[in-house]
Amino acid sequence: MSCYDRELIERLLFTVWDPEAMYGVPAPQAPPQDMPRGTANKKEANTLYAHLADMNTGWQKTDLRREERQAIFLKYGMDLSMTDAATVLDRPRKTVEYHCYTGVGKIVAKLNGDVFAEPEA
């Protein structure tokens, strides 16, 4: 069973470079704050910190190409837009988008124990 998806990875990936930001990350399973009597799903209630630890593992252990690491760092670590990241890297925006897409896909696959299949160009 895959517990990581692209949305979760993209939402939490910035904590690799800003570990103190994790204290402001809301737990995805937590009830809405305007629902005082709401309860969290007890089965999934304590997974946030495990996910945050896995972000570091995914970043360090996934076999990413240099271009993918650079694109992911600029997009998620520096919070740049794709256009700005493309300017910094001196590459077309579509190329930077592709590197982010494949890089995040590889991290998702690594954390789920799967093999990432490179999309066809």
Phi, psi and omega per residue, in radians:
M1 nan 2.291 3.132
S2 -1.546 2.127 3.120
C3 -1.766 -0.154 3.125
Y4 -1.888 2.374 3.012
D5 -2.248 2.957 -3.071
R6 -1.016 -0.723 -3.108
E7 -1.063 -0.786 -3.135
L8 -1.134 -0.761 3.140
I9 -1.098 -0.801 -3.127
E10 -1.140 -0.557 3.140
R11 -1.279 -0.523 -3.037
L12 -1.897 -0.130 -3.019
L13 -1.079 -0.522 -3.109
F14 -1.095 -0.365 -3.119
T15 -1.215 -0.228 3.067
V16 -1.084 -0.676 -3.085
W17 -1.725 -0.248 -3.141
D18 -2.358 1.326 -3.048
P19 -1.085 -0.452 3.132
E20 -1.283 -0.314 3.118
A21 -1.192 -0.339 -3.105
M22 -1.084 -0.392 3.128
Y23 -1.247 -0.301 3.099
G24 -1.757 0.007 -3.128
V25 -1.426 2.104 3.109
P26 -1.278 2.450 3.084
A27 -1.157 2.234 -3.101
P28 -1.072 -0.423 -3.105
Q29 -1.572 -0.137 -3.077
A30 -1.191 2.579 3.094
P31 -1.222 2.744 3.102
P32 -1.019 2.548 -3.070
Q33 -1.175 -0.395 3.126
D34 -1.498 0.129 3.106
M35 -1.989 1.466 -3.025
P36 -1.077 -0.458 -3.121
R37 -1.750 0.096 3.109
G38 -1.191 2.653 3.122
T39 -2.173 2.642 3.091
A40 -1.415 2.731 3.041
N41 -1.238 1.904 -3.042
K42 -1.083 -0.491 3.129
K43 -1.147 -0.551 -3.083
E44 -2.043 0.201 -2.957
A45 -1.177 -0.487 -3.029
N46 -1.971 0.573 -3.088
T47 -1.669 -0.215 -3.045
L48 -1.014 -0.864 -3.099
Y49 -1.190 -0.539 3.046
A50 -1.156 -0.730 3.094
H51 -1.083 -0.733 -3.133
L52 -1.137 -0.677 3.079
A53 -1.148 -0.671 3.128
D54 -1.174 -0.461 3.073
M55 -1.035 -0.770 3.107
N56 -1.111 -0.765 3.111
T57 -1.066 -0.808 -3.141
G58 -1.053 -0.755 -3.137
W59 -1.143 -0.738 -3.070
Q60 -1.349 -0.666 -2.968
K61 -1.705 -0.225 -3.140
T62 -1.352 2.380 -3.138
D63 -1.388 1.514 -3.132
L64 -1.774 2.524 3.022
R65 -1.274 2.768 -3.118
R66 -0.991 -0.714 -3.132
E67 -1.114 -0.648 3.112
E68 -1.191 -0.758 3.102
R69 -1.058 -0.759 -3.140
Q70 -1.117 -0.807 -3.115
A71 -1.117 -0.764 3.133
I72 -1.132 -0.744 3.127
F73 -1.062 -0.801 -3.123
L74 -1.164 -0.688 -3.104
K75 -1.291 -0.886 -3.013
Y76 -1.719 -0.578 -3.134
G77 -1.412 -0.734 -3.122
M78 -1.726 -0.115 3.113
D79 1.026 0.692 3.075
L80 -1.520 2.674 3.013
S81 -1.257 2.868 3.112
M82 -1.077 -0.642 3.129
T83 -1.123 -0.773 3.129
D84 -1.179 -0.707 3.103
A85 -1.089 -0.681 3.112
A86 -1.128 -0.656 3.103
T87 -1.134 -0.787 3.134
V88 -1.071 -0.749 -3.090
L89 -1.459 -0.145 -3.101
D90 0.984 0.838 3.137
R91 -2.309 2.790 3.033
P92 -1.127 2.577 -3.116
R93 -0.996 -0.724 -3.140
K94 -1.069 -0.627 3.121
T95 -1.155 -0.755 3.126
V96 -1.152 -0.704 3.076
E97 -1.042 -0.752 3.134
Y98 -1.088 -0.772 -3.142
H99 -1.128 -0.693 3.075
C100 -1.117 -0.781 -3.113
Y101 -1.076 -0.857 -3.114
T102 -1.215 -0.648 3.137
G103 -1.124 -0.816 3.109
V104 -1.133 -0.673 3.090
G105 -1.054 -0.683 3.103
K106 -1.172 -0.673 3.105
I107 -1.144 -0.760 3.097
V108 -1.025 -0.829 -3.127
A109 -1.090 -0.747 -3.139
K110 -1.072 -0.811 -3.109
L111 -1.205 -0.453 3.104
N112 -1.590 -0.056 -3.124
G113 1.315 0.397 -3.135
D114 -1.799 3.066 3.049
V115 -1.886 2.270 -3.136
F116 -1.409 2.253 3.063
A117 -1.708 2.016 -3.128
E118 -1.064 2.267 3.100
P119 -1.160 2.594 3.139
E120 -1.355 2.418 -3.098
A121 -1.328 nan nan
